[in-house]
């Protein structure tokens, strides 16, 4: 199956429908504006997916699924750096630490979530490499594509609606001057806190999205919610060099409760100082 092209001409939905109906085996590689995705299929079913250089080892997947702690992740990496995912999975099951169902559910969720993000990609080059699959040590799945395609189509409709509300990502945000607005009284998700921490007339929505590793749909969804809550307002982006200091874009240590409280306090202090 010699298939390659541009997402402007051939959407993710069309690609998945073709792979599904043709029962193809191989790997779809999509090079987007800021990341590269690798999605493998066996007989037309989702077998594996990975976003760019994201750690896709079993230990990292279980950590993101909250099945193991940060310290347990570090211990596994230190003590079994060369162990394959299949070997690690068997070790965890035999030690009665995790069930097979826990491991498979975590992997399936990771693969589907990664694939779902691609539905909002409207630019990028793709190619399908027939019969190319992940290494033998990786745990693969056989996930039907029909439900994934339906969910992806729903996301596309949502993106189109949000694009009407926020047509451009080359604008910036600032906090409103409305009296009584206090982030202490607002329940924001971790994703929303990450966006809030970068709000400045100097940072465009596109810059914030790339730094926070959010898709166009995700950044529009978060910003639309903040706008509706009256916490922020749209402003023209200030042009400075560099527009976003590199040191400003660091990964936020938000997984641990104590670290998240510290993040909240820093953000509130920053807002008060504006």
DRENGU-497031 format. One record per residue (C-alpha): residue number from 1; residue in one letter; x, y, z. Coordinates in pm, whole numbers, plus 50000, padded with zeros to 5 digits. Each point is the difference from the previous one (the first is absolute). Example, Ala and Ser with C-alpha at 12.3 -4.5 7.8 and 13.67 -1.06 7.14 Angstrom:
1	A	51230	49550	50780 .
2	S	50137	50344	49934 .
This chain:
1	X	50000	50000	50000 .
2	X	50196	50300	49871 .
3	X	49829	50281	50186 .
4	X	50142	50342	50071 .
5	X	49881	50355	49981 .
6	X	49890	50311	50190 .
7	X	49731	50024	50268 .
8	X	49858	50299	49814 .
9	X	49894	49761	49726 .
10	X	49939	49681	50195 .
11	X	49869	50021	50357 .
12	X	50072	49769	50293 .
13	X	49643	49872	49980 .
14	X	50045	49904	49635 .
15	X	50334	49833	50074 .
16	X	49856	49791	50283 .
17	X	49696	49901	49795 .
18	X	50226	49884	49719 .
19	X	50228	49802	50233 .
20	X	49698	49850	50177 .
21	X	49812	49895	49685 .
22	X	50314	49866	49830 .
23	X	50109	49807	50315 .
24	X	50350	50136	49959 .
25	X	50306	49918	50209 .
26	X	50275	50256	50044 .
27	X	50091	50333	50155 .
28	X	49857	50342	49919 .
29	X	50254	50279	50057 .
30	X	49865	50355	50020 .
31	X	50234	50298	50017 .
32	X	49804	50294	50143 .
33	X	50112	50361	50051 .
34	X	50139	49934	50348 .
35	X	50005	49622	50050 .
36	X	50012	49664	49825 .
37	X	49758	49715	50065 .
38	X	50054	49628	49941 .
39	X	49687	49784	49982 .
40	X	50019	49629	49925 .
41	X	49721	49773	49879 .
42	X	49954	49625	49966 .
43	X	49728	49878	49765 .
44	X	49832	50338	50014 .
45	X	49994	50027	50380 .
46	X	50198	50238	50219 .
47	X	50306	49822	50138 .
48	X	50226	50277	50132 .
49	X	50042	50377	50006 .
50	X	50264	50245	50114 .
51	X	50027	50378	49989 .
52	X	50345	50126	49907 .
53	X	50268	49934	50256 .
54	X	49753	49946	50283 .
55	X	50114	49716	50225 .
56	X	49773	49717	49888 .
57	X	50148	49728	50218 .
58	X	49763	49799	50216 .
59	X	50124	50160	50322 .
60	X	49935	50350	49866 .
61	X	49654	49899	49877 .
62	X	49910	49855	50339 .
63	X	50123	50318	50169 .
64	X	49785	50221	49776 .
65	X	49706	49767	50073 .
66	X	50066	50051	50375 .
67	X	50066	49631	50053 .
68	X	50347	50064	50141 .
69	X	50154	50299	50179 .
70	X	50285	50223	49888 .
71	X	50241	49827	50241 .
72	X	49894	49658	49872 .
73	X	50057	50117	49642 .
74	X	50353	50111	50090 .
75	X	50068	49671	50178 .
76	X	49889	49794	49699 .
77	X	50213	50207	49763 .
78	X	50302	49967	50229 .
79	X	49971	49628	50070 .
80	X	49871	49876	49666 .
81	X	50124	50245	49736 .
82	X	50026	49737	49726 .
83	X	49692	49794	50081 .
84	X	49744	49984	49719 .
85	X	49640	50103	50056 .
86	X	49885	49638	49976 .
87	X	50256	49890	50259 .
88	X	49907	50285	50234 .
89	X	49631	49927	49962 .
90	X	50049	49633	50092 .
91	X	50216	50101	50297 .
92	X	49733	50234	50135 .
93	X	49724	49742	49950 .
94	X	50197	49713	50159 .
95	X	50085	50223	50296 .
96	X	49625	50064	50044 .
97	X	50069	50372	49978 .
98	X	49772	50062	49702 .
99	X	49749	49783	49820 .
100	X	50015	49925	49630 .
101	X	49676	50196	49963 .
102	X	50160	50309	50163 .
103	X	50294	49988	49763 .
104	X	49799	49941	49683 .
105	X	49744	50268	50090 .
106	X	50280	50254	50059 .
107	X	50164	49918	49668 .
108	X	49673	50015	49808 .
109	X	49913	50337	50153 .
110	X	50344	50136	49909 .
111	X	49981	49881	49640 .
112	X	49644	50125	49943 .
113	X	50071	50338	50162 .
114	X	50303	50050	49776 .
115	X	49804	49910	49688 .
116	X	49708	50224	50099 .
117	X	50231	50301	50015 .
118	X	50079	49957	49631 .
119	X	49644	50078	49895 .
120	X	50063	50368	50069 .
121	X	50311	50010	49781 .
122	X	49918	50184	49680 .
123	X	50357	50037	49871 .
124	X	50277	49748	49961 .
125	X	50155	49742	49772 .
126	X	49918	49632	50031 .
127	X	50122	49672	49863 .
128	X	49893	49640	50060 .
129	X	50275	49737	50023 .
130	X	49851	49658	49933 .
131	X	50085	49709	50231 .
132	X	50210	50222	50230 .
133	X	49909	49935	50365 .
134	X	50148	50089	50342 .
135	X	50286	49787	50142 .
136	X	49911	49658	50144 .
137	X	50057	50120	50356 .
138	X	49712	50247	49978 .
139	X	49650	49904	50113 .
140	X	49758	50051	49713 .
141	X	49621	50002	49991 .
142	X	49720	49919	49756 .
143	X	49759	50292	50041 .
144	X	49712	50046	49755 .
145	X	50005	50335	49821 .
146	X	49625	50060	49958 .
147	X	49939	50160	50342 .
148	X	50324	50197	49974 .
149	X	49891	50144	49665 .
150	X	49659	50096	50143 .
151	X	50163	50178	50296 .
152	X	50248	50170	49768 .
153	X	49718	50130	49782 .
154	X	49836	50147	50311 .
155	X	50326	50176	50087 .
156	X	50018	50145	49649 .
157	X	49652	50147	50034 .
158	X	50096	50149	50336 .
159	X	50318	50146	49850 .
160	X	49802	50163	49719 .
161	X	49767	50161	50254 .
162	X	50291	50126	50211 .
163	X	50175	50132	49690 .
164	X	49696	50222	49942 .
165	X	50042	50137	50354 .
166	X	50381	50020	49987 .
167	X	50099	50017	49632 .
168	X	50365	50090	50064 .
169	X	50261	49860	50238 .
170	X	50235	50291	49932 .
171	X	49836	50212	50268 .
172	X	50079	50029	50369 .
173	X	49814	50011	50330 .
174	X	50008	50215	50308 .
175	X	49823	49967	50332 .
176	X	49687	50211	50034 .
177	X	49989	50299	50231 .
178	X	49656	49902	50124 .
179	X	49970	50062	50376 .
180	X	49954	49692	50210 .
181	X	50164	49761	49755 .
182	X	50206	49761	50212 .
183	X	50155	49681	49869 .
184	X	49994	49858	50352 .
185	X	49626	49956	49962 .
186	X	50019	49840	49655 .
187	X	50037	49624	49950 .
188	X	50234	49962	49704 .
189	X	50129	49675	49855 .
190	X	50373	49928	49980 .
191	X	49984	50074	49627 .
192	X	49835	50337	50067 .
193	X	50259	50091	50265 .
194	X	50276	49931	49748 .
195	X	49843	50243	49753 .
196	X	49933	50261	50271 .
197	X	50365	49995	50106 .
198	X	50106	50124	49655 .
199	X	49737	50270	49953 .
200	X	50167	50324	49893 .
201	X	49958	50249	49713 .
202	X	50345	49880	49890 .
203	X	49892	49637	49948 .
204	X	49767	49904	49716 .
205	X	49755	49714	50034 .
206	X	50206	49810	49743 .
207	X	50315	50035	50211 .
208	X	49817	49893	50314 .
209	X	49854	49696	49822 .
210	X	50338	49883	49874 .
211	X	50165	50049	50337 .
212	X	49722	49827	50192 .
213	X	49983	49729	49728 .
214	X	49634	50065	49929 .
215	X	49825	49950	49667 .
216	X	49807	50277	49827 .
217	X	49677	49853	50137 .
218	X	50135	49977	50356 .
219	X	50136	50356	50015 .
220	X	49679	50142	49850 .
221	X	49788	49797	50243 .
222	X	50195	50126	50303 .
223	X	50010	50363	49886 .
224	X	49630	50000	49910 .
225	X	49918	49881	50352 .
226	X	50218	50269	50157 .
227	X	49836	50265	49782 .
228	X	49651	49883	50090 .
229	X	50094	50009	50369 .
230	X	50111	50363	49961 .
231	X	50351	49928	50126 .
232	X	50187	50112	49687 .
233	X	49952	50215	49692 .
234	X	50153	49997	49653 .
235	X	50269	50257	49913 .
236	X	50235	50065	49712 .
237	X	50329	49820	50055 .
238	X	50296	50219	50087 .
239	X	50290	49949	49763 .
240	X	50326	49967	50191 .
241	X	50325	49814	49944 .
242	X	49999	49729	50108 .
243	X	49622	49978	50030 .
244	X	50016	49727	50262 .
245	X	50316	49965	50212 .
246	X	50113	49635	49988 .
247	X	50031	49981	50378 .
248	X	49631	50084	50031 .
249	X	49899	49676	49833 .
250	X	50092	49724	50235 .
251	X	49800	49690	50078 .
252	X	49779	50075	50296 .
253	X	50036	49748	50283 .
254	X	49628	49966	50048 .
255	X	49960	49633	50073 .
256	X	50067	50010	50371 .
257	X	49752	50177	50230 .
258	X	50264	50198	50183 .
259	X	50155	50118	49672 .
260	X	49660	50095	49858 .
261	X	49921	50214	50307 .
262	X	50332	50176	49951 .
263	X	49915	50061	49633 .
264	X	49662	50149	50093 .
265	X	50160	50233	50254 .
266	X	50257	50120	49745 .
267	X	49732	50071	49741 .
268	X	49781	50190	50249 .
269	X	50300	50203	50112 .
270	X	50080	50082	49638 .
271	X	49644	50111	49928 .
272	X	49993	50226	50306 .
273	X	50322	50165	49887 .
274	X	49863	50093	49657 .
